[in-house]
Amino acid sequence: MTTKASAPSSSTLEVLRSLWPLYLAYALSQLGNWMFRAGAVYEIFDKQGGAGSLLGWTIMCVYVPIMIGGKWLAPLSDRFRSVPLLIVLDIICSLLLIPLLIWADMGDSSQVIIALGVIIGLSFLNPLFTAAQSSMFRRLKTQQVVPAMSLLSNITWATHIVGTMFGSLLLILLSFRIIVLIDIFSFVLSFGILALWLRPQVPSIAGDTLKEPESSPPSLSTVKVKWILLVSVFFLNLGAGVINLFPAAAARSIYHMDQAGLSLFYLVNGISAFAGTMLIGRLRKKIADFQLLAASSLLIAVSLFAMSWFPSLSFSIVASSSMLLFGQIFGVVAHSFLLTSHRPEQAGRTSGLFMSCTFLGVAVNAALFALFFKTVQTAPFSLFMQACGGFSLISFIIITVHELKKRQSRPSKYDAETQNISK
């Protein structure tokens, strides 16, 4: 079965154009944040002697707070206007970074603790930032949600390419303190753009009142599908979450290329993830959402198994890049499906649940790595990558079993529902 998705209408393009200040502010803050994240993770990892356990715990400090914030903070976005909330978050994030202008020596264990505290604070607020944007997008017409989310995802990965590549390279040319200063400046610019945009806006944008007629509460079958999808998201990221530590571990400990190899990983990985978001629109015209989720989760698992083999640097980069390409397809389609299956006033809560399941998987993956790897060696790391492939394969099994059961029980009704949701 295939589904058809029409090309973006003129009204969709008009809404996307009207939101350009939001996209620009997001791009600036993300660019600085990716530079800071890449620089901080590698600076700590390198200055502390390349300890694999420390790399794992640092990744946990990035993602466990996102998981917690997704559960407890993200629903707050349903209570406040999106743009003012984003402005407040930009201010808070810039203030959180100031201590690292004073304590920036990652060779000092006490200053590492301070840096990790800053990373935890930024990560804790991240779900609220994302949920505020999701709340705004969900108040658009249903057919405009996926294009809006896809464009946001494209910006995420475009900034990921530039930010992570230059974040590691700037450690060679500049100091970690300068990278922190750049991140603060990016939040200040983002705040300025949003503040200027807010003042002249009519309530339809700044006040988030572009709403569809209120939909009825989700049915029991919709709730069941939501939790099936969220569980599959967890298992997928329990395996795929290894991508957050794979480049640093492979570049430094497997191929001994340090910052240059890390930048190459980030560059190609980011381009591939960006390509994945560009393919989503075309794929959704031919493939139903759950079929697309099943196929992408299977390909993610296959890519992870390929990443467990280390014949050359180029092979590892290609394997990790393909994993990110399919991962981006899975993430955008799953997130958009969840948003459009629930009422607009529940967008923040729904987005928060998606992020919690995503980063719970990532955090558990990082914890396993930290527990079992004091140093990164090829043979045990290869086994760990194979285990990651197995975890992601569980996601494919969950989605596939659900699809088969639905088809066997109510084939005609199921096909109609899937086509309506996928449009």
C-alpha positions as CSV (number, residue, x, y, z in Angstrom):
1,M,0.0,0.0,0.0
2,T,1.2,3.5,-0.7
3,T,0.1,6.9,0.4
4,K,0.1,10.2,-1.4
5,A,1.2,13.5,0.1
6,S,0.5,16.6,-1.9
7,A,3.2,19.2,-2.5
8,P,3.3,22.0,-0.1
9,S,0.5,24.5,-0.8
10,S,0.9,28.2,-1.2
11,S,-0.6,28.7,2.3
12,T,2.0,26.3,3.7
13,L,4.8,28.2,2.1
14,E,3.4,31.4,3.3
15,V,3.4,30.1,6.9
16,L,6.9,28.9,6.6
17,R,8.0,32.2,5.3
18,S,6.2,34.0,8.1
19,L,8.2,31.9,10.6
20,W,11.7,32.8,9.2
21,P,12.7,34.8,12.3
22,L,12.0,31.7,14.5
23,Y,14.1,29.5,12.1
24,L,17.0,32.1,12.0
25,A,17.0,32.5,15.8
26,Y,17.0,28.7,16.2
27,A,19.8,28.3,13.7
28,L,22.1,30.8,15.5
29,S,21.5,29.2,18.9
30,Q,22.0,25.7,17.6
31,L,25.2,26.6,15.8
32,G,26.7,28.0,18.9
33,N,25.4,25.1,21.0
34,W,26.8,22.4,18.6
35,M,30.2,24.1,18.7
36,F,30.1,24.2,22.5
37,R,28.9,20.6,22.8
38,A,31.4,19.1,20.4
39,G,34.2,21.2,22.0
40,A,33.2,20.4,25.6
41,V,32.8,16.6,25.1
42,Y,36.1,16.3,23.3
43,E,38.0,18.7,25.6
44,I,37.0,16.7,28.7
45,F,37.6,13.4,27.0
46,D,41.1,14.5,25.8
47,K,42.3,16.4,28.8
48,Q,41.3,13.6,31.1
49,G,43.5,11.1,29.2
50,G,40.9,9.6,26.8
51,A,39.1,7.6,29.5
52,G,36.2,5.8,27.9
53,S,34.2,5.7,31.1
54,L,34.4,9.5,31.4
55,L,33.2,9.9,27.8
56,G,30.2,7.8,28.6
57,W,29.3,9.8,31.7
58,T,29.8,13.1,29.9
59,I,27.3,11.9,27.2
60,M,24.9,10.9,30.0
61,C,25.2,14.5,31.4
62,V,24.1,15.7,28.0
63,Y,21.1,13.4,27.5
64,V,19.7,12.3,30.9
65,P,18.6,15.9,31.7
66,I,16.9,16.1,28.3
67,M,15.0,12.9,29.2
68,I,13.9,14.3,32.6
69,G,13.1,17.7,31.1
70,G,11.1,16.1,28.4
71,K,8.9,14.5,31.0
72,W,8.6,17.4,33.5
73,L,9.4,20.6,31.7
74,A,8.1,20.2,28.2
75,P,4.4,20.2,29.2
76,L,4.9,23.8,30.5
77,S,5.1,24.9,26.8
78,D,1.3,24.2,26.5
79,R,0.7,27.0,29.2
80,F,2.7,29.8,27.8
81,R,3.1,31.7,24.5
82,S,5.9,30.2,22.5
83,V,8.0,33.2,21.4
84,P,8.2,34.9,24.9
85,L,9.1,31.5,26.3
86,L,11.9,31.0,23.8
87,I,13.2,34.5,24.6
88,V,13.4,33.7,28.3
89,L,15.2,30.4,27.6
90,D,17.8,32.2,25.5
91,I,18.6,34.5,28.3
92,I,18.8,31.7,30.9
93,C,21.1,29.6,28.7
94,S,23.5,32.5,28.1
95,L,23.7,33.1,31.8
96,L,24.4,29.5,32.5
97,L,27.5,29.5,30.3
98,I,29.1,32.5,32.1
99,P,30.9,30.4,34.8
100,L,32.8,28.6,32.1
101,L,34.5,31.9,31.0
102,I,36.2,31.8,34.4
103,W,36.6,28.0,35.0
104,A,37.6,26.5,31.6
105,D,40.5,24.2,32.4
106,M,39.2,20.7,31.7
107,G,42.4,19.2,33.0
108,D,41.3,20.2,36.5
109,S,38.7,17.7,37.9
110,S,36.9,20.4,39.9
111,Q,36.4,22.5,36.7
112,V,35.3,19.5,34.8
113,I,32.5,19.1,37.4
114,I,31.5,22.8,36.9
115,A,31.5,22.2,33.1
116,L,29.3,19.1,33.5
117,G,26.9,21.1,35.7
118,V,26.6,23.7,32.9
119,I,26.0,21.0,30.3
120,I,23.3,19.4,32.6
121,G,21.6,22.8,33.0
122,L,21.5,23.5,29.2
123,S,20.3,20.0,28.5
124,F,17.5,20.2,31.1
125,L,16.1,23.3,29.3
126,N,16.5,21.9,25.8
127,P,13.1,19.9,25.8
128,L,11.2,23.0,26.8
129,F,12.8,24.9,23.9
130,T,11.9,22.2,21.4
131,A,8.4,21.7,22.9
132,A,7.7,25.5,22.5
133,Q,8.5,25.2,18.8
134,S,6.4,22.1,18.5
135,S,3.4,23.8,20.2
136,M,3.6,26.6,17.6
137,F,3.9,24.2,14.7
138,R,1.0,22.1,15.9
139,R,-1.3,25.1,15.8
140,L,-0.8,25.2,12.0
141,K,-3.0,23.2,9.7
142,T,-2.3,19.5,9.9
143,Q,-0.8,19.2,6.4
144,Q,1.7,22.0,7.4
145,V,3.1,20.3,10.4
146,V,5.5,17.9,8.6
147,P,7.0,20.5,6.3
148,A,7.5,22.8,9.3
149,M,9.1,20.0,11.3
150,S,11.2,18.9,8.4
151,L,12.6,22.4,7.8
152,L,13.4,22.7,11.5
153,S,15.2,19.3,11.3
154,N,17.1,20.5,8.2
155,I,18.3,23.5,10.2
156,T,19.3,21.3,13.1
157,W,21.5,19.2,10.9
158,A,22.9,22.1,8.8
159,T,24.1,23.7,12.1
160,H,25.2,20.3,13.3
161,I,27.5,19.9,10.3
162,V,29.1,23.4,10.7
163,G,29.0,23.5,14.6
164,T,30.5,20.1,15.4
165,M,33.1,20.3,12.6
166,F,34.3,23.8,13.8
167,G,33.8,23.0,17.4
168,S,36.6,20.4,17.4
169,L,38.8,22.3,14.9
170,L,38.6,25.5,17.0
171,L,40.1,23.6,19.9
172,I,43.3,23.4,17.7
173,L,43.2,27.1,16.8
174,L,41.6,28.8,19.8
175,S,40.8,28.0,23.4
176,F,37.8,26.3,24.9
177,R,37.0,29.6,26.6
178,I,36.5,31.2,23.2
179,I,34.1,28.5,22.2
180,V,32.1,29.2,25.3
181,L,32.0,32.9,24.4
182,I,30.8,32.1,20.9
183,D,28.0,30.0,22.3
184,I,26.9,32.9,24.7
185,F,27.0,35.3,21.7
186,S,24.8,32.9,19.7
187,F,22.1,32.9,22.4
188,V,22.3,36.7,22.7
189,L,21.7,37.0,18.9
190,S,18.8,34.5,19.0
191,F,17.3,36.5,21.9
192,G,17.6,39.7,19.9
193,I,16.0,38.3,16.8
194,L,13.0,36.9,18.7
195,A,12.5,40.1,20.7
196,L,12.5,42.2,17.5
197,W,10.1,39.7,15.9
198,L,7.7,39.6,18.8
199,R,7.1,43.3,19.0
200,P,5.4,43.9,15.6
201,Q,3.7,40.5,15.3
202,V,0.0,40.2,15.2
203,P,-1.5,37.7,17.8
204,S,-1.9,35.0,15.1
205,I,1.8,34.3,15.2
206,A,3.3,35.7,18.4
207,G,0.3,34.5,20.5
208,D,0.1,31.1,18.8
209,T,-3.6,31.3,17.9
210,L,-3.3,29.8,14.4
211,K,-5.5,26.8,15.5
212,E,-7.5,24.2,13.8
213,P,-11.0,23.5,15.2
214,E,-10.4,21.6,18.5
215,S,-10.2,17.9,17.7
216,S,-11.8,15.1,19.8
217,P,-9.8,13.3,22.4
218,P,-7.7,10.5,21.0
219,S,-9.3,7.0,20.8
220,L,-8.1,4.0,22.7
221,S,-6.5,2.6,19.5
222,T,-4.7,5.9,19.0
223,V,-3.3,5.8,22.5
224,K,-2.2,2.2,22.0
225,V,-0.4,3.1,18.8
226,K,1.3,6.1,20.6
227,W,2.8,3.8,23.3
228,I,3.8,1.2,20.7
229,L,5.6,3.9,18.8
230,L,7.2,5.4,21.9
231,V,8.5,2.0,23.1
232,S,10.0,1.5,19.6
233,V,11.6,4.9,19.8
234,F,13.3,3.9,23.1
235,F,14.8,0.7,21.7
236,L,15.9,2.3,18.5
237,N,17.8,4.9,20.5
238,L,19.1,2.4,22.9
239,G,21.2,1.2,20.0
240,A,21.4,4.3,17.7
241,G,22.4,6.5,20.7
242,V,25.9,5.2,20.4
243,I,26.4,7.7,17.5
244,N,27.0,10.3,20.2
245,L,30.2,8.7,21.4
246,F,31.2,6.7,18.3
247,P,33.0,9.5,16.4
248,A,35.1,10.5,19.4
249,A,35.9,7.0,20.4
250,A,36.7,5.9,16.8
251,A,38.7,9.0,15.8
252,R,40.9,9.0,18.9
253,S,41.2,5.4,20.1
254,I,40.6,3.3,17.0
255,Y,42.1,5.4,14.1
256,H,44.3,7.8,16.2
257,M,43.3,10.9,14.2
258,D,42.2,13.1,17.1
259,Q,40.5,16.4,16.2
260,A,41.0,16.1,12.4
261,G,39.3,12.6,12.3
262,L,36.5,13.8,14.6
263,S,35.8,16.8,12.3
264,L,35.7,14.5,9.3
265,F,33.2,12.2,11.1
266,Y,31.0,15.1,12.0
267,L,31.1,16.7,8.5
268,V,30.0,13.5,6.6
269,N,27.6,12.4,9.3
270,G,25.9,15.8,9.3
271,I,25.6,15.9,5.5
272,S,24.0,12.4,5.5
273,A,21.5,13.4,8.2
274,F,20.6,16.5,6.3
275,A,20.1,14.3,3.2
276,G,17.8,12.1,5.2
277,T,15.5,15.0,6.0
278,M,15.4,16.0,2.3
279,L,14.2,12.5,1.4
280,I,11.3,12.5,3.9
281,G,8.8,14.3,1.6
282,R,9.5,12.1,-1.4
283,L,9.3,8.9,0.7
284,R,6.0,9.8,2.4
285,K,4.4,10.2,-1.1
286,K,5.1,6.5,-1.8
287,I,5.3,4.8,1.6
288,A,2.9,4.8,4.6
289,D,4.3,6.2,7.8
290,F,4.5,3.0,9.8
291,Q,6.0,1.1,6.8
292,L,8.6,3.9,6.5
293,L,9.3,3.7,10.2
294,A,9.8,-0.1,10.0
295,A,12.1,0.1,7.0
296,S,14.2,2.9,8.5
297,S,14.6,1.1,11.8
298,L,15.7,-2.1,10.0
299,L,18.3,-0.1,8.0
300,I,19.5,1.6,11.2
301,A,20.1,-1.8,12.8
302,V,22.0,-3.0,9.7
303,S,24.2,0.2,9.7
304,L,25.0,-0.4,13.4
305,F,26.1,-3.9,12.6
306,A,28.3,-2.5,9.9
307,M,29.8,0.0,12.4
308,S,31.0,-2.9,14.5
309,W,33.6,-3.7,11.8
310,F,36.6,-1.4,11.6
311,P,38.5,-2.1,8.3
312,S,39.2,1.6,7.6
313,L,38.3,5.2,8.7
314,S,36.3,5.8,5.5
315,F,34.2,2.6,6.0
316,S,33.4,3.6,9.6
317,I,32.4,7.1,8.4
318,V,30.1,5.8,5.6
319,A,28.5,3.3,8.0
320,S,27.8,5.9,10.7
321,S,26.6,8.3,8.1
322,S,24.1,5.9,6.7
323,M,22.8,5.2,10.2
324,L,22.2,8.9,10.8
325,L,20.5,9.3,7.4
326,F,17.9,6.6,8.3
327,G,17.8,7.8,11.9
328,Q,16.8,11.2,10.7
329,I,14.0,9.8,8.6
330,F,12.7,7.7,11.6
331,G,12.9,10.6,14.0
332,V,11.0,13.2,11.9
333,V,8.3,10.8,10.8
334,A,7.7,9.5,14.3
335,H,7.7,12.9,15.9
336,S,5.3,14.3,13.3
337,F,3.0,11.3,13.5
338,L,2.7,11.8,17.3
339,L,2.1,15.5,17.0
340,T,-0.7,15.2,14.4
341,S,-2.4,12.3,16.2
342,H,-3.1,14.5,19.3
343,R,-4.8,17.8,19.9
344,P,-2.9,21.1,19.5
345,E,-3.1,21.9,23.2
346,Q,-1.3,18.7,24.0
347,A,1.7,19.3,21.6
348,G,4.2,20.2,24.3
349,R,3.3,17.1,26.4
350,T,3.5,14.9,23.3
351,S,6.8,16.3,22.2
352,G,8.1,15.9,25.7
353,L,7.2,12.2,25.8
354,F,8.9,11.7,22.4
355,M,12.1,13.3,23.7
356,S,12.0,11.4,27.0
357,C,11.8,8.1,25.2
358,T,14.5,9.1,22.8
359,F,17.0,10.3,25.3
360,L,16.2,7.6,27.8
361,G,17.5,5.2,25.2
362,V,20.6,7.4,24.5
363,A,21.3,7.7,28.3
364,V,21.1,4.0,28.9
365,N,23.4,3.4,25.9
366,A,26.0,5.9,27.4
367,A,25.7,4.3,30.8
368,L,26.5,0.9,29.5
369,F,29.5,2.3,27.6
370,A,30.7,4.1,30.8
371,L,30.4,0.9,32.9
372,F,32.2,-1.4,30.5
373,F,34.9,0.8,28.9
374,K,37.6,2.3,30.9
375,T,39.6,2.4,27.7
376,V,38.3,1.9,24.1
377,Q,39.8,-1.2,22.5
378,T,38.8,-2.5,19.1
379,A,37.5,-6.0,19.9
380,P,35.2,-5.2,22.9
381,F,34.0,-2.0,21.2
382,S,33.1,-4.1,18.2
383,L,31.0,-6.4,20.4
384,F,29.3,-3.3,21.9
385,M,28.4,-2.0,18.5
386,Q,26.8,-5.4,17.6
387,A,24.8,-5.2,20.8
388,C,23.6,-1.8,19.7
389,G,22.5,-3.2,16.4
390,G,20.5,-5.8,18.3
391,F,18.8,-3.2,20.4
392,S,17.7,-1.2,17.4
393,L,16.5,-4.4,15.7
394,I,13.9,-4.7,18.5
395,S,12.3,-1.5,17.3
396,F,11.9,-3.0,13.9
397,I,10.3,-6.1,15.4
398,I,7.8,-4.1,17.5
399,I,6.7,-2.0,14.6
400,T,6.4,-4.9,12.2
401,V,4.4,-7.1,14.6
402,H,2.0,-4.2,15.2
403,E,1.6,-3.7,11.4
404,L,0.9,-7.4,10.8
405,K,-1.6,-7.6,13.7
406,K,-3.5,-4.5,12.5
407,R,-3.7,-5.8,8.9
408,Q,-4.9,-9.3,10.0
409,S,-7.6,-7.9,12.3
410,R,-9.0,-4.9,10.4
411,P,-7.3,-4.6,7.0
412,S,-9.7,-2.2,5.3
413,K,-10.2,0.1,8.3
414,Y,-6.5,0.1,9.0
415,D,-5.6,1.1,5.4
416,A,-8.1,4.0,5.5
417,E,-6.8,5.3,8.8
418,T,-3.2,5.1,7.7
419,Q,-3.9,6.9,4.5
420,N,-5.8,9.7,6.4
421,I,-3.0,10.2,8.9
422,S,-0.2,10.1,6.3
423,K,-1.8,12.8,4.2
